[in-house]
Amino acid sequence: MNSQFFWRAGSILGATGLGLGAFGAHGLVKVVGDNPKKLKNWETAAHFQLIHGVTLLALSSIPKTVRRIHPAAAPLMLTGTAMFSGSIYLLTLDVDKFRSLGPVTPLGGVAMIAGWAALLL
């Protein structure tokens, strides 16, 4: 995958993260009630999604002639963000329906951490 793919992926993560964060701040309470844990979980998912969207934009902007980025960094961050934030969004909306996604959340977190660690290589 090339940097244009990760630029677009970062842009999508940013746009959807902003939209989902705004929904969490203004409309989620109408769906899940005034449950502080659910509202905080949603906020965390949106926050992590935005951070990793910007990170993908930054990584895809670095010319290969300036710095070599380990090829696993961006895919791990993208996959991890989708797994981590996506599973939290779904579990917040309906924990009974999406209970099987519970283990996906920490696996996504590990993938994001691995993506950051790959930047050290």
All heavy atoms as an XYZ file, in Angstrom:
896
protein
N       0.828     -1.178      0.000
C       0.000      0.000      0.000
C       0.879      1.250      0.000
O       1.890      1.293      0.684
C      -0.904     -0.016      1.219
C      -2.003     -1.045      1.107
S      -3.070     -1.072      2.528
C      -2.500     -2.602      3.267
N       0.440      2.229     -0.722
C       1.265      3.424     -0.842
C       0.794      4.536      0.094
O      -0.226      4.426      0.769
C       1.290      3.899     -2.295
C      -0.084      4.301     -2.789
O      -0.953      4.649     -2.024
N      -0.270      4.252     -4.101
N       1.554      5.613      0.111
C       1.253      6.705      1.033
C      -0.079      7.376      0.706
O      -0.733      7.909      1.599
C       2.390      7.723      1.031
O       2.531      8.298     -0.243
N      -0.490      7.346     -0.554
C      -1.781      7.942     -0.910
C      -2.933      7.191     -0.229
O      -3.893      7.811      0.242
C      -1.982      7.955     -2.426
C      -3.252      8.680     -2.836
C      -3.402      8.774     -4.335
O      -2.708      8.104     -5.094
N      -4.323      9.606     -4.782
N      -2.824      5.867     -0.135
C      -3.841      5.079      0.554
C      -3.931      5.499      2.016
O      -5.025      5.703      2.550
C      -3.509      3.575      0.448
C      -4.407      2.727      1.294
C      -5.661      2.353      0.841
C      -4.006      2.312      2.557
C      -6.496      1.575      1.630
C      -4.827      1.542      3.359
C      -6.085      1.171      2.878
N      -2.787      5.625      2.689
C      -2.793      5.978      4.106
C      -3.177      7.441      4.314
O      -3.734      7.796      5.361
C      -1.461      5.618      4.766
C      -1.295      4.130      4.873
C      -0.391      3.454      4.077
C      -2.087      3.395      5.745
C      -0.268      2.083      4.151
C      -1.972      2.027      5.818
C      -1.068      1.362      5.027
N      -2.890      8.309      3.348
C      -3.359      9.688      3.427
C      -4.896      9.689      3.409
O      -5.535     10.357      4.227
C      -2.804     10.511      2.260
C      -3.320     11.920      2.263
C      -4.389     12.416      1.581
C      -2.804     13.010      3.031
N      -4.564     13.737      1.856
C      -3.607     14.137      2.756
C      -1.736     13.145      3.919
C      -3.379     15.378      3.340
C      -1.516     14.388      4.498
C      -2.330     15.490      4.211
N      -5.473      8.946      2.490
C      -6.938      8.870      2.410
C      -7.528      8.207      3.657
O      -8.545      8.663      4.180
C      -7.358      8.122      1.148
C      -7.114      8.931     -0.096
C      -7.536      8.205     -1.343
N      -7.368      9.077     -2.493
C      -7.203      8.653     -3.714
N      -7.191      7.363     -3.985
N      -7.060      9.514     -4.696
N      -6.882      7.143      4.114
C      -7.368      6.461      5.321
C      -7.320      7.401      6.528
O      -8.264      7.455      7.326
C      -6.536      5.209      5.594
N      -6.239      8.157      6.659
C      -6.133      9.127      7.741
C      -7.193     10.208      7.640
O      -7.767     10.637      8.652
N      -7.473     10.638      6.425
C      -8.514     11.646      6.205
C      -9.887     11.104      6.594
O     -10.688     11.806      7.223
C      -8.531     12.085      4.739
O      -7.299     12.659      4.388
N     -10.142      9.866      6.231
C     -11.426      9.241      6.588
C     -11.538      9.070      8.106
O     -12.581      9.359      8.694
C     -11.600      7.895      5.852
C     -11.805      8.149      4.358
C     -12.758      7.084      6.434
C     -11.689      6.918      3.495
N     -10.454      8.600      8.736
C     -10.474      8.473     10.194
C     -10.720      9.820     10.856
O     -11.483      9.922     11.829
C      -9.164      7.878     10.712
C      -8.926      6.394     10.505
C      -7.562      5.989     11.077
C     -10.025      5.560     11.130
N     -10.084     10.869     10.347
C     -10.261     12.202     10.912
C     -11.689     12.703     10.762
O     -12.302     13.165     11.728
N     -12.223     12.603      9.572
C     -13.578     13.102      9.318
C     -14.622     12.324     10.115
O     -15.499     12.919     10.756
C     -13.886     13.030      7.818
N     -14.517     11.005     10.083
C     -15.505     10.206     10.813
C     -15.298     10.309     12.321
O     -16.270     10.294     13.086
C     -15.490      8.735     10.367
O     -14.176      8.194     10.532
C     -15.935      8.586      8.914
N     -14.042     10.430     12.754
C     -13.778     10.602     14.184
C     -14.367     11.892     14.708
O     -14.946     11.935     15.804
N     -14.247     12.953     13.927
C     -14.828     14.241     14.313
C     -16.348     14.141     14.364
O     -16.982     14.590     15.326
C     -14.387     15.328     13.338
C     -14.831     16.742     13.671
C     -14.266     17.187     15.017
C     -14.389     17.689     12.575
N     -16.933     13.526     13.352
C     -18.386     13.364     13.325
C     -18.902     12.498     14.461
O     -19.894     12.837     15.122
N     -18.219     11.384     14.710
C     -18.645     10.499     15.795
C     -18.414     11.143     17.157
O     -19.207     10.943     18.088
C     -17.924      9.152     15.686
C     -18.391      8.283     14.518
C     -17.401      7.158     14.247
C     -19.775      7.738     14.789
N     -17.341     11.920     17.288
C     -17.112     12.638     18.533
C     -18.202     13.673     18.788
O     -18.690     13.823     19.913
N     -18.612     14.381     17.744
C     -19.686     15.369     17.879
C     -21.004     14.677     18.235
O     -21.749     15.151     19.098
C     -19.834     16.158     16.580
N     -21.262     13.542     17.597
C     -22.467     12.785     17.938
C     -22.427     12.348     19.399
O     -23.421     12.424     20.120
C     -22.621     11.570     17.023
C     -23.738     10.662     17.444
C     -25.060     11.052     17.290
C     -23.466      9.425     18.006
C     -26.095     10.212     17.687
C     -24.495      8.588     18.408
C     -25.809      8.978     18.249
N     -21.249     11.902     19.842
C     -21.098     11.484     21.231
C     -21.349     12.621     22.202
O     -21.922     12.420     23.281
N     -20.964     13.823     21.829
C     -21.140     14.983     22.705
C     -22.561     15.533     22.687
O     -23.007     16.106     23.675
C     -20.155     16.083     22.295
N     -23.281     15.344     21.578
C     -24.571     16.012     21.434
C     -25.768     15.091     21.232
O     -26.901     15.533     21.471
C     -24.516     17.009     20.277
C     -23.434     18.025     20.434
N     -23.481     19.025     21.374
C     -22.254     18.181     19.782
C     -22.392     19.765     21.298
N     -21.626     19.272     20.332
N     -25.570     13.856     20.790
C     -26.724     13.019     20.479
C     -26.720     11.637     21.087
O     -27.756     10.973     21.158
N     -25.574     11.185     21.535
C     -25.463      9.811     22.037
C     -26.348      9.569     23.254
O     -26.905      8.484     23.409
C     -24.005      9.476     22.359
C     -23.709      8.056     22.802
C     -24.075      7.049     21.715
C     -22.236      7.914     23.177
N     -26.497     10.585     24.088
C     -27.303     10.431     25.298
C     -28.745     10.039     24.958
O     -29.400      9.329     25.726
C     -27.240     11.707     26.175
C     -27.993     12.853     25.529
C     -27.736     11.438     27.573
N     -29.228     10.449     23.800
C     -30.585     10.088     23.367
C     -30.683      8.618     22.984
O     -31.761      8.050     22.974
C     -31.005     10.966     22.187
C     -31.112     12.439     22.532
C     -31.363     13.271     21.297
C     -31.254     14.749     21.642
N     -31.171     15.588     20.460
N     -29.550      8.005     22.663
C     -29.523      6.607     22.232
C     -29.210      5.671     23.396
O     -29.856      4.634     23.554
C     -28.479      6.399     21.098
C     -28.383      4.947     20.696
C     -28.800      7.282     19.910
N     -28.237      6.025     24.222
C     -27.789      5.126     25.301
C     -28.189      5.602     26.692
O     -27.884      4.938     27.679
C     -26.259      4.894     25.252
C     -25.850      4.286     23.921
C     -25.486      6.166     25.540
N     -28.836      6.746     26.776
C     -29.201      7.291     28.074
C     -28.027      8.020     28.708
O     -26.944      8.124     28.132
N     -28.254      8.497     29.904
C     -27.231      9.276     30.610
C     -26.317      8.338     31.400
O     -26.263      8.397     32.621
C     -27.901     10.304     31.525
C     -26.913     11.313     32.066
O     -25.824     11.445     31.488
O     -27.232     11.970     33.071
N     -25.614      7.483     30.673
C     -24.703      6.517     31.275
C     -23.283      7.051     31.123
O     -22.715      7.011     30.033
C     -24.852      5.157     30.585
C     -23.978      4.085     31.177
O     -22.861      4.345     31.618
N     -24.476      2.859     31.164
N     -22.691      7.556     32.226
C     -21.365      8.192     32.114
C     -20.295      7.268     31.549
O     -19.419      7.718     30.807
C     -21.024      8.595     33.546
C     -22.271      8.485     34.323
C     -23.204      7.587     33.578
N     -20.352      5.974     31.869
C     -19.340      5.038     31.367
C     -19.436      4.912     29.843
O     -18.421      4.932     29.147
C     -19.485      3.683     32.035
C     -18.415      2.699     31.599
C     -18.525      1.374     32.309
C     -17.426      0.440     31.805
N     -17.533     -0.884     32.352
N     -20.643      4.766     29.331
C     -20.822      4.643     27.881
C     -20.399      5.921     27.169
O     -19.754      5.869     26.117
C     -22.271      4.296     27.548
C     -22.638      2.874     27.871
C     -24.036      2.549     27.393
C     -24.334      1.067     27.621
N     -25.603      0.680     27.006
N     -20.758      7.064     27.737
C     -20.387      8.335     27.119
C     -18.865      8.512     27.108
O     -18.287      8.967     26.117
C     -21.062      9.492     27.842
C     -22.601      9.501     27.791
C     -23.154     10.623     28.670
C     -23.112      9.622     26.377
N     -18.198      8.117     28.202
C     -16.733      8.219     28.284
C     -16.061      7.241     27.314
O     -15.066      7.579     26.665
C     -16.268      7.965     29.723
C     -14.778      8.122     29.913
C     -14.327      9.546     29.650
C     -12.847      9.695     29.908
N     -12.327     10.961     29.436
N     -16.597      6.025     27.210
C     -16.036      5.051     26.267
C     -16.106      5.575     24.832
O     -15.150      5.446     24.066
C     -16.770      3.714     26.373
C     -16.426      2.953     27.627
O     -15.470      3.266     28.332
N     -17.226      1.953     27.938
N     -17.232      6.166     24.489
C     -17.406      6.735     23.142
C     -16.395      7.853     22.907
O     -15.767      7.935     21.862
C     -18.831      7.266     22.988
C     -19.195      7.631     21.584
C     -18.878      8.793     20.938
C     -19.930      6.839     20.661
N     -19.391      8.783     19.664
C     -20.039      7.591     19.466
C     -20.519      5.582     20.716
C     -20.722      7.122     18.350
C     -21.192      5.112     19.601
C     -21.284      5.870     18.431
N     -16.232      8.709     23.911
C     -15.275      9.807     23.816
C     -13.859      9.278     23.611
O     -13.093      9.816     22.797
C     -15.337     10.644     25.095
C     -14.397     11.817     25.110
C     -14.441     12.581     26.434
O     -15.437     12.508     27.157
O     -13.430     13.246     26.737
N     -13.506      8.223     24.337
C     -12.171      7.620     24.194
C     -11.975      7.072     22.784
O     -10.925      7.278     22.168
C     -11.974      6.509     25.237
O     -12.075      7.079     26.538
C     -10.630      5.814     25.072
N     -12.980      6.382     22.257
C     -12.880      5.823     20.901
C     -12.674      6.929     19.872
O     -11.817      6.815     18.992
C     -14.135      5.010     20.573
N     -13.443      8.005     19.995
C     -13.308      9.119     19.040
C     -11.945      9.791     19.180
O     -11.306     10.134     18.172
C     -14.435     10.134     19.258
N     -11.494      9.956     20.412
C     -10.193     10.588     20.664
C      -9.065      9.776     20.025
O      -8.218     10.327     19.306
C      -9.996     10.713     22.179
C      -8.745     11.404     22.581
N      -8.640     12.777     22.640
C      -7.526     10.914     22.923
C      -7.423     13.094     23.009
N      -6.727     11.990     23.189
N      -9.043      8.476     20.279
C      -8.001      7.623     19.702
C      -8.092      7.604     18.177
O      -7.076      7.579     17.487
C      -8.101      6.200     20.259
C      -7.414      6.022     21.573
C      -7.686      6.840     22.659
C      -6.485      5.016     21.739
C      -7.049      6.675     23.870
C      -5.835      4.831     22.958
C      -6.120      5.668     24.017
N      -9.307      7.613     17.646
C      -9.478      7.611     16.193
C      -8.900      8.892     15.587
O      -8.203      8.835     14.572
C     -10.963      7.480     15.849
C     -11.232      7.421     14.366
C     -12.685      7.172     14.043
O     -13.453      6.687     14.870
N     -13.072      7.514     12.832
N      -9.165     10.026     16.215
C      -8.631     11.292     15.702
C      -7.109     11.332     15.772
O      -6.445     11.752     14.808
C      -9.220     12.466     16.480
C     -10.667     12.814     16.144
C     -11.239     13.789     17.176
C     -10.755     13.404     14.752
N      -6.553     10.887     16.884
C      -5.089     10.888     17.029
C      -4.437     10.041     15.946
O      -3.460     10.455     15.320
C      -4.682     10.360     18.423
C      -5.021     11.387     19.490
C      -3.204      9.993     18.462
C      -4.866     10.873     20.903
N      -4.987      8.865     15.707
C      -4.358      7.973     14.736
C      -4.648      8.389     13.298
O      -3.857      8.109     12.395
C      -4.738      6.522     15.033
C      -4.019      6.024     16.247
N      -4.524      6.208     17.513
C      -2.822      5.419     16.383
C      -3.653      5.716     18.384
N      -2.609      5.236     17.723
N      -5.756      9.095     13.075
C      -5.997      9.672     11.748
C      -4.936     10.709     11.411
O      -4.353     10.689     10.328
N      -4.665     11.600     12.347
C      -3.629     12.627     12.142
C      -2.254     11.971     11.996
O      -1.436     12.393     11.168
C      -3.642     13.653     13.297
C      -2.447     14.581     13.223
C      -4.936     14.444     13.276
N      -2.005     10.937     12.784
C      -0.724     10.233     12.690
C      -0.534      9.625     11.303
O       0.558      9.707     10.727
C      -0.619      9.146     13.774
O      -0.760      9.767     15.052
C       0.701      8.410     13.700
N      -1.590      9.026     10.752
C      -1.487      8.461      9.404
C      -1.236      9.561      8.371
O      -0.464      9.361      7.421
C      -2.744      7.673      9.048
C      -2.893      6.327      9.754
C      -4.235      5.698      9.408
C      -1.756      5.383      9.374
N      -1.863     10.719      8.554
C      -1.597     11.831      7.644
C      -0.127     12.236      7.719
O       0.520     12.461      6.695
C      -2.489     13.028      7.983
C      -3.984     12.870      7.720
C      -4.740     14.082      8.241
C      -4.249     12.660      6.245
N       0.388     12.328      8.930
C       1.794     12.719      9.100
C       2.732     11.685      8.497
O       3.671     12.038      7.766
C       2.099     12.917     10.583
N       2.497     10.416      8.793
C       3.382      9.366      8.272
C       3.363      9.319      6.748
O       4.408      9.116      6.115
C       2.977      8.001      8.832
C       3.256      7.759     10.306
C       2.720      6.394     10.731
C       4.742      7.866     10.609
N       2.193      9.509      6.164
C       2.109      9.437      4.701
C       2.685     10.676      4.029
O       2.888     10.680      2.821
C       0.657      9.217      4.267
O      -0.156     10.300      4.629
N       2.953     11.709      4.813
C       3.514     12.947      4.256
C       5.039     12.968      4.245
O       5.632     13.840      3.616
C       3.022     14.146      5.073
O       1.633     14.247      4.987
N       5.665     12.050      4.946
C       7.124     12.042      5.041
C       7.702     11.379      3.789
O       7.445     10.197      3.544
C       7.600     11.296      6.303
C       7.062     11.993      7.553
C       9.122     11.209      6.336
C       7.290     11.222      8.836
N       8.451     12.117      2.995
C       9.046     11.510      1.793
C      10.015     10.384      2.173
O      10.729     10.477      3.174
C       9.797     12.669      1.130
C       9.258     13.909      1.751
C       8.787     13.534      3.116
N      10.038      9.361      1.364
C      10.932      8.226      1.625
C      12.394      8.640      1.601
O      13.232      8.003      2.227
C      10.666      7.113      0.615
C       9.332      6.456      0.820
C       9.073      5.364     -0.184
C       7.695      4.801      0.055
N       7.325      3.754     -0.840
N      12.698      9.712      0.901
C      14.087     10.167      0.838
C      14.517     10.852      2.133
O      15.702     10.968      2.400
C      14.275     11.154     -0.324
O      13.347     12.227     -0.172
C      14.056     10.465     -1.659
N      13.552     11.292      2.934
C      13.864     11.979      4.188
C      14.022     10.983      5.327
O      14.964     11.050      6.101
C      12.751     13.002      4.534
C      12.989     13.627      5.897
C      12.666     14.061      3.456
N      13.089     10.064      5.452
C      13.119      9.098      6.557
C      12.389      7.846      6.132
O      11.286      7.896      5.627
C      12.439      9.699      7.783
C      12.187      8.707      8.886
C      12.793      9.195     10.189
N      12.393      8.425     11.333
C      12.889      7.249     11.657
N      13.785      6.673     10.893
N      12.506      6.624     12.747
N      13.004      6.721      6.383
C      12.371      5.447      6.077
C      11.459      5.066      7.231
O      11.882      4.996      8.379
C      13.418      4.350      5.885
C      12.819      3.054      5.417
C      13.877      1.959      5.382
N      13.289      0.655      5.281
C      12.682      0.000      6.253
N      12.560      0.545      7.431
N      12.180     -1.195      6.074
N      10.197      4.842      6.954
C       9.212      4.415      7.947
C       9.030      2.911      7.790
O       8.854      2.408      6.674
C       7.859      5.123      7.713
C       8.010      6.640      7.722
C       6.825      4.663      8.736
C       8.429      7.245      9.026
N       9.066      2.187      8.902
C       8.875      0.739      8.826
C       7.530      0.458      8.151
O       6.512      1.065      8.499
C       8.912      0.111     10.225
C       9.025     -1.380     10.185
N       7.958     -2.190      9.896
C      10.089     -2.193     10.367
C       8.357     -3.452      9.919
N       9.650     -3.478     10.198
N       7.507     -0.450      7.187
C       6.275     -0.678      6.417
C       5.101     -1.211      7.236
O       3.961     -1.133      6.797
C       6.697     -1.686      5.345
C       7.978     -2.273      5.821
C       8.620     -1.263      6.719
N       5.344     -1.716      8.437
C       4.242     -2.228      9.255
C       3.566     -1.148     10.086
O       2.457     -1.348     10.578
C       4.757     -3.335     10.177
N       4.189      0.010     10.250
C       3.677      1.036     11.169
C       2.275      1.510     10.785
O       1.351      1.456     11.602
C       4.650      2.213     11.241
N       2.104      1.998      9.590
C       0.809      2.547      9.184
C      -0.285      1.477      9.122
O      -1.389      1.707      9.629
C       0.937      3.287      7.858
N      -0.027      0.298      8.536
C      -1.082     -0.718      8.533
C      -1.507     -1.151      9.938
O      -2.695     -1.363     10.192
C      -0.465     -1.898      7.770
C       0.612     -1.317      6.949
C       1.120     -0.134      7.713
N      -0.540     -1.250     10.844
C      -0.889     -1.621     12.220
C      -1.736     -0.537     12.872
O      -2.715     -0.837     13.578
C       0.372     -1.880     13.039
C       1.055     -3.223     12.808
C       2.461     -3.218     13.411
C       0.215     -4.355     13.374
N      -1.379      0.708     12.658
C      -2.155      1.805     13.244
C      -3.570      1.852     12.674
O      -4.540      2.032     13.413
C      -1.447      3.130     13.047
C      -0.247      3.289     13.929
S       0.394      4.959     13.780
C       1.901      4.793     14.719
N      -3.684      1.701     11.368
C      -5.000      1.747     10.736
C      -5.882      0.584     11.197
O      -7.027      0.786     11.613
C      -4.858      1.742      9.216
C      -6.159      1.689      8.414
C      -7.062      2.872      8.770
C      -5.850      1.669      6.925
N      -5.328     -0.613     11.141
C      -6.091     -1.790     11.556
C      -6.449     -1.720     13.037
O      -7.586     -1.996     13.429
C      -5.283     -3.076     11.264
O      -4.980     -3.111      9.867
C      -6.057     -4.318     11.646
N      -5.481     -1.344     13.847
C      -5.724     -1.241     15.276
C      -6.785     -0.218     15.611
O      -7.642     -0.442     16.469
N      -6.769      0.915     14.931
C      -7.770      1.955     15.181
C      -9.161      1.475     14.797
O     -10.129      1.693     15.536
C      -7.421      3.243     14.416
O      -6.108      3.664     14.798
C      -8.418      4.342     14.694
N      -9.261      0.829     13.656
C     -10.564      0.303     13.231
C     -11.089     -0.723     14.238
O     -12.276     -0.701     14.595
C     -10.450     -0.320     11.835
N     -10.203     -1.584     14.706
C     -10.616     -2.608     15.667
C     -10.968     -1.987     17.017
O     -12.020     -2.292     17.596
C      -9.500     -3.646     15.843
C      -9.258     -4.499     14.622
S      -7.755     -5.503     14.766
C      -8.174     -6.586     16.122
N     -10.085     -1.134     17.531
C     -10.268     -0.548     18.854
C     -11.491      0.369     18.888
O     -12.445      0.137     19.633
C      -9.000      0.228     19.244
C      -9.079      0.874     20.599
C      -8.779      0.147     21.738
C      -9.438      2.208     20.734
C      -8.848      0.743     22.994
C      -9.505      2.812     21.968
C      -9.212      2.076     23.110
N     -11.466      1.398     18.075
C     -12.561      2.374     18.108
C     -13.867      1.771     17.597
O     -14.926      1.988     18.192
C     -12.191      3.610     17.291
O     -11.116      4.302     17.898
N     -13.774      1.008     16.518
C     -14.985      0.406     15.968
C     -15.701     -0.493     16.949
O     -16.929     -0.433     17.094
N     -14.945     -1.322     17.657
C     -15.586     -2.224     18.620
C     -16.172     -1.442     19.788
O     -17.250     -1.775     20.291
C     -14.598     -3.284     19.107
O     -13.507     -2.705     19.801
N     -15.507     -0.382     20.221
C     -16.057      0.429     21.321
C     -17.350      1.107     20.886
O     -18.333      1.128     21.643
C     -15.030      1.459     21.827
C     -13.889      0.751     22.553
C     -15.701      2.477     22.758
C     -12.772      1.658     23.019
N     -17.395      1.653     19.685
C     -18.628      2.283     19.213
C     -19.781      1.279     19.231
O     -20.865      1.570     19.736
C     -18.468      2.831     17.788
C     -17.501      3.984     17.636
C     -16.598      4.020     16.584
C     -17.500      5.061     18.523
C     -15.723      5.077     16.412
C     -16.621      6.126     18.370
C     -15.737      6.119     17.306
O     -14.868      7.172     17.147
N     -19.534      0.106     18.671
C     -20.601     -0.889     18.584
C     -21.012     -1.406     19.968
O     -22.205     -1.564     20.245
C     -20.178     -2.056     17.681
C     -20.012     -1.673     16.206
C     -19.415     -2.834     15.416
C     -21.341     -1.236     15.601
N     -20.039     -1.651     20.837
C     -20.360     -2.115     22.183
C     -21.111     -1.051     22.983
O     -21.971     -1.377     23.809
C     -19.084     -2.533     22.918
C     -18.453     -3.839     22.442
C     -17.020     -3.966     22.953
C     -19.291     -5.023     22.876
N     -20.805      0.199     22.745
C     -21.517      1.280     23.430
C     -22.972      1.338     22.979
O     -23.872      1.547     23.788
C     -20.830      2.638     23.167
O     -19.489      2.569     23.670
C     -21.564      3.779     23.837
N     -23.198      1.138     21.698
C     -24.561      1.198     21.171
C     -25.418      0.022     21.619
O     -26.591      0.195     21.952
C     -24.534      1.286     19.641
C     -23.966      2.580     19.075
C     -23.850      2.480     17.565
C     -24.830      3.770     19.471
N     -24.845     -1.188     21.616
C     -25.633     -2.377     21.995
C     -24.694     -3.496     22.451
O     -24.252     -4.317     21.658
C     -26.475     -2.841     20.819
C     -27.511     -3.884     21.194
O     -27.381     -4.508     22.271
O     -28.451     -4.076     20.403
N     -24.402     -3.506     23.740
C     -23.444     -4.479     24.275
C     -23.938     -5.912     24.103
O     -23.128     -6.819     23.874
C     -23.088     -4.167     25.749
C     -24.252     -4.464     26.663
C     -21.843     -4.910     26.188
N     -25.237     -6.136     24.196
C     -25.750     -7.503     24.051
C     -25.590     -8.018     22.630
O     -25.185     -9.158     22.419
C     -27.221     -7.567     24.478
C     -27.398     -7.310     25.964
O     -26.500     -7.702     26.739
O     -28.417     -6.705     26.348
N     -25.877     -7.175     21.666
C     -25.778     -7.577     20.261
C     -24.327     -7.785     19.822
O     -24.034     -8.657     19.016
C     -26.442     -6.521     19.386
C     -26.513     -6.876     17.921
C     -27.301     -5.828     17.156
C     -27.415     -6.187     15.699
N     -28.166     -5.161     14.947
N     -23.414     -6.968     20.367
C     -22.031     -6.998     19.905
C     -21.053     -7.526     20.958
O     -19.857     -7.293     20.864
C     -21.604     -5.599     19.451
C     -22.401     -5.084     18.291
C     -23.336     -4.068     18.464
C     -22.248     -5.626     17.027
C     -24.086     -3.600     17.401
C     -22.978     -5.164     15.955
C     -23.908     -4.152     16.142
N     -21.547     -8.265     21.934
C     -20.702     -8.790     23.012
C     -19.498     -9.570     22.483
O     -18.406     -9.518     23.050
C     -21.529     -9.680     23.938
C     -20.781    -10.118     25.170
C     -21.666    -10.853     26.167
N     -22.846    -10.132     26.569
C     -22.880     -9.148     27.471
N     -21.763     -8.759     28.028
N     -24.009     -8.561     27.790
N     -19.673    -10.265     21.383
C     -18.572    -11.066     20.826
C     -17.394    -10.197     20.375
O     -16.293    -10.701     20.171
C     -19.068    -11.920     19.655
O     -19.539    -11.093     18.608
N     -17.610     -8.898     20.218
C     -16.521     -8.004     19.812
C     -15.674     -7.535     20.990
O     -14.675     -6.849     20.787
C     -17.085     -6.778     19.087
C     -17.739     -7.032     17.733
C     -18.268     -5.734     17.153
C     -16.756     -7.676     16.770
N     -16.057     -7.909     22.208
C     -15.301     -7.496     23.389
C     -13.802     -7.744     23.282
O     -13.008     -6.846     23.563
N     -13.380     -8.946     22.866
C     -11.938     -9.202     22.753
C     -11.244     -8.418     21.634
O     -10.018     -8.314     21.610
C     -11.861    -10.706     22.454
C     -13.170    -11.268     22.885
C     -14.168    -10.163     22.706
N     -11.997     -7.873     20.713
C     -11.409     -7.119     19.599
C     -10.790     -5.814     20.098
O      -9.767     -5.362     19.579
C     -12.475     -6.856     18.506
C     -11.953     -5.929     17.431
C     -12.940     -8.184     17.908
N     -11.394     -5.218     21.116
C     -10.924     -3.920     21.612
C      -9.462     -3.970     22.068
O      -8.640     -3.198     21.578
C     -11.838     -3.405     22.736
O     -13.193     -3.406     22.267
C     -11.450     -1.996     23.155
N      -9.102     -4.881     22.978
C      -7.691     -4.906     23.383
C      -6.749     -5.345     22.268
O      -5.599     -4.895     22.216
C      -7.665     -5.878     24.564
C      -8.909     -6.676     24.472
C      -9.910     -5.810     23.767
N      -7.217     -6.189     21.370
C      -6.365     -6.576     20.235
C      -6.085     -5.358     19.347
O      -4.972     -5.182     18.846
C      -7.017     -7.694     19.421
C      -7.124     -9.048     20.122
C      -7.923    -10.030     19.262
C      -5.754     -9.595     20.442
N      -7.089     -4.529     19.163
C      -6.879     -3.293     18.415
C      -5.899     -2.376     19.117
O      -5.049     -1.747     18.483
N      -6.003     -2.315     20.442
C      -5.055     -1.509     21.219
C      -3.633     -2.001     21.068
O      -2.697     -1.205     20.907
N      -3.466     -3.315     21.091
C      -2.131     -3.895     20.913
C      -1.599     -3.582     19.515
O      -0.418     -3.259     19.347
C      -2.158     -5.417     21.174
C      -0.867     -6.089     20.724
C      -2.429     -5.704     22.647
N      -2.460     -3.641     18.515
C      -2.025     -3.327     17.150
C      -1.591     -1.864     17.043
O      -0.584     -1.559     16.392
C      -3.143     -3.627     16.149
N      -2.323     -0.962     17.695
C      -1.913      0.453     17.669
C      -0.558      0.635     18.348
O       0.309      1.349     17.836
C      -2.972      1.335     18.341
C      -4.250      1.476     17.536
S      -5.416      2.688     18.212
C      -5.879      1.936     19.761
N      -0.382     -0.008     19.492
C       0.904      0.069     20.198
C       2.025     -0.482     19.323
O       3.110      0.100     19.226
C       0.844     -0.666     21.536
C      -0.120      0.068     22.493
C       2.221     -0.807     22.161
C      -0.494     -0.734     23.728
N       1.748     -1.598     18.658
C       2.747     -2.192     17.769
C       3.097     -1.247     16.616
O       4.252     -1.175     16.186
C       2.260     -3.539     17.240
N       2.110     -0.521     16.120
C       2.365      0.462     15.074
C       3.301      1.557     15.533
O       4.235      1.939     14.824
N       3.087      2.027     16.744
C       4.001      3.045     17.303
C       5.368      2.453     17.524
O       6.389      3.092     17.235
C       3.427      3.604     18.625
C       2.319      4.556     18.411
C       0.975      4.316     18.524
C       2.419      5.928     18.023
N       0.252      5.440     18.246
C       1.113      6.447     17.936
C       3.486      6.764     17.746
C       0.843      7.777     17.570
C       3.230      8.090     17.396
C       1.930      8.574     17.317
N       5.417      1.232     18.033
C       6.714      0.574     18.265
C       7.472      0.365     16.967
O       8.699      0.470     16.933
C       6.520     -0.752     18.994
N       6.744      0.094     15.884
C       7.392     -0.112     14.583
C       8.113      1.151     14.112
O       9.064      1.062     13.324
C       6.361     -0.543     13.545
N       7.705      2.300     14.607
C       8.391      3.542     14.237
C       9.802      3.600     14.826
O      10.649      4.359     14.349
C       7.595      4.757     14.686
C       6.260      4.964     13.982
C       5.520      6.146     14.590
C       6.444      5.166     12.491
N      10.047      2.785     15.836
C      11.392      2.741     16.432
C      12.369      1.939     15.582
O      13.584      2.058     15.757
C      11.322      2.107     17.825
C      10.548      2.890     18.888
C      10.345      2.030     20.118
C      11.294      4.161     19.226
N      11.830      1.110     14.710
C      12.688      0.211     13.918
C      13.270      0.892     12.697
O      12.773      1.802     12.151
C      11.877     -1.023     13.492
C      11.238     -1.797     14.643
C      10.387     -2.930     14.081
C      12.303     -2.334     15.565
